Amino acid sequence: MKREILKYLGYSVNEPTSPVETFPETSPKTHPVIRETFQETSLQQSGETIVDEHTERLIDRALREVEELAEFKYVYASYDYPQEFMLAHPAYMEYLHGSEGYLLCATTIGIAVDRRLKRLQMEDMAYAVVFDATAGVWIERKADEFEKALPYPSLGFRFCPGYQGTPLEDNLRIANLVKANKIGISFLDSGLMIPMKSMTGIVRIGGDGRKSCAGCVARESCAYRRRGTTCYHDETMKNDETMRR
């Protein structure tokens, strides 16, 4: 999980062919608050990212806090026909092509994490950045674990509104269909989900649903691709360069 948190924070965690030395105080790859606060060197060599001890301590602290504060909840419903909002965007149908059906889901880690983050943003912005990244990775990991335990032989990755140019407004459509209010998720007039560490998505059943950069609207300007990596982690793509093209 630490590797994913470092990626959120802007550290290079790919596997380079030669040693790469980065300096958080000047490197554009690291979050600006982290860059301004930490003066020690971060070194990446032979695929292993070595961060300064202060950053690592902050990550360990954040992991403990998120684990203590989080109340993971997940709700889903299965379907074998497309919803109307899916038909309006080819990316959804491309993702579902060859599947046996799909799940609509919503998940959250609760309001206590939001409250802690808001307080940290007033008291300790550097740690707030690490805490925010940690909470984001934590909910993704817990949702992945929950889905792996579901009684389906094969599930694809979670396709969330916003992927490949799909509208963020579909978060509300999915939330309504699965009754996400039952697990405490609500929406502001702006469309922002509350708690903030919440998400909705579509999970295909069966077929080859691997993630790919190919159809992403951010492909040409993606900071992850410039570093030779991706915004996601997928064990199936380790030796498959086509997934990044």
N, C-alpha and C positions, 0 to 999 in steps of 0.2 A: 504493500500500500504506500510506503514511503516514496517509492519510485514514481508512482502516479502523482503524489502530492508535489514532488519536485518538478514534474512536468507542468503542472498547473502554475507553479511559481515562476516558470520560465527557464529552468535549468535544462540543459541539453542532456538527455538520458538515452540517446541512441547509441549504437555501437560503431564508433568511428574506426577508420582504418589506421589512423595515427593519433597520438596523444593530442588533446585539445585543451588548452589552458584558458579559463575565463575568469574575469574579475568582476564580482557582483557590483562593485561600486561604480563601474563604468560600462559594463556590458549591457546592450539594449535587450539582451535575451532574458534578463531577470526582471521581476516586477520592480517598478521604480522605487517603491518604499523599501523593499529588501535591498535594492541597489544602493540607496542613500544611507541605510542604517548599518549594513554589515561591511566591514572593511577588510575582512580576511579573504584569502584566495579560495576559489572553488576550482578543483581540478577534475577533469574527466580523462580517464585513461583506460584503454582496453575494455571499453564498454561499461566501466564502473564509474559512477558519478560520486565524487568525494566532496562533501560540502563542509563548510566550517562548522565547528562544534556548537557555536551559538545557534545557528539555523537548525541543526539536528535536535538540540535541546528544545527549541520552540515547537518543532514538529512532534516530538515525543509528548510534550505538555499538551499540545492541541489534541492529539489522539486520545489521551487520557480524559480530557475534558469533554470531547464530543461523545466518547463512549459513555460517560457518566450522564450527560444531559439528554442525549438522543432518545426519542421514543419512536422507533421504526414501525411504520404501519404501511400496509400495502393492500390494495383492493383491485380486483380484475374481473373481467367478463369475457367469455369466448364467443366468437362469431365465425360463421362460414360464408358470409356475404359482405360485400363492401358497404361501408357507410357512405352517405351522400357526400360528406365533405371530402372523402378520399377520392371520389370520382373527379373532383375539380382539379386535382394535382397529380400529374403522371408519376411523380416520385413515389407516391404511396403505392400505386399499382405495380410499379417496377419492383419495389421491395417485396410485395406480396406474390409476385409471379412465381408459379410453381409450388406455392404453399398449399397446405391442407386446411387452412383457416388461420385465425390469428386471435391474439388476446389484446384487449384494450386495458390499460392499467393506469393506476395513479399511486404514488407513494410519497411519504413525507417522513421527516425525522423530528417533527414537532416544533412548537413555538419557543421552547426554552433555549434552543440553539440560536434562534433569531435574536432573542433578548440579550444573550451573552455577547453575540457579535456586535450588536448596536452599542453596548457598553464599552466593549474593547475599542471600537472605532473612535470613542471619545477619550479613552485613557491610554491606549498603546497601539498605535496604528500599525506598526511593524508586526506585532503579534496578531493583530486583527486580520492582516492579510494571510498569514499562515493558518490561522484558525478557519477562515473562510474557505481556503483551498482544501483544508483537511475535511471540513464538513461536506464539501462538494464531492470529494472522492469517497467519503464514508457512505453517503447515500447511494452512490452508484454501485459500490461494492456490495452493500447489503441487498440492494435490489437484484443484483446478479445472482447472489447466493440464494435468495428466495425463489427466483425463477428456475434455478437449477433443480430445486427440490419439488417443483410442480410435477404433477403426474402426466407429463407429455414426453414422448420419446426424443423429440428434437425441437429445440426452440432457437430462433434466430436472435440477433442482437435487438436491443430496444431502440426502435426508431421514434425519436421524439420530434414534436413540432418544432420547426426551425431548421431541421436537417434538410439539405438540398433545396433550400428556398421555400419550404412549406411554411404556411403562416403560423405565427405564434398564437393567433386566435383559436387555433384548433386545440390548444390546451384546454380551453373552457368547454369545447364540444366533447372532448374525451372525458373530462371530469364529470360532466352532466350525465353521460351515458353510463359511467361506472359508479355514479353516486359518491363521488369523492368527498362530499361534505360529511359523509359518515365517518371518515378518518380525520376530520378536522381541516380539510383544505377548502379555502374560499378564495374569492377573486376580488381585487379592487377594480374600480371603474376603468383604470388604466390597462387592465388585463394581467397585472402582476399577481402571481400566486402568493397566498399567505397560508402557512409559513413559507418563507422564501426558499428554504431548502426542501422543496417539493418538486415533483415532476410527473408528467404524464407521458404515455408512449404507446406504441404498437409493437407487439412481439409476434412475429410470424411462427406458425407451427409447421415444421417440416421444410424441406427444400434447402437450397444453399443461400442463406441469408447473411453472408459475411459482409463486414463493413468495407467500404471502398471510398477513396478520394475522388473517384471518377466523376460523379455527378454533383459534387459539392460546390455551392456558389462561391465559397471562400477559397477555392482551390488555387487560384492564381496569386492571391495575396497572403496565403497561409504561412504564418511564422513557423509552424511545426514542420511543414514540408521544406522550408528553407534550411531547417536544421537536420533534414534527412530522417525525420520521424513522422508520427501521426498524432492526432489529438486523442486517439483511442488505443486501447491495448487489445490485441486479438492474437491468441496463440497460433491460430491457423495461418497467419500472414508472415511469420518470422522469415521464411525463405521464399516469399512470393512477392517479388518486386512489382508485379502488375497491380497489386492492391494500392500502391502509392501513386500510380500514374494518372 
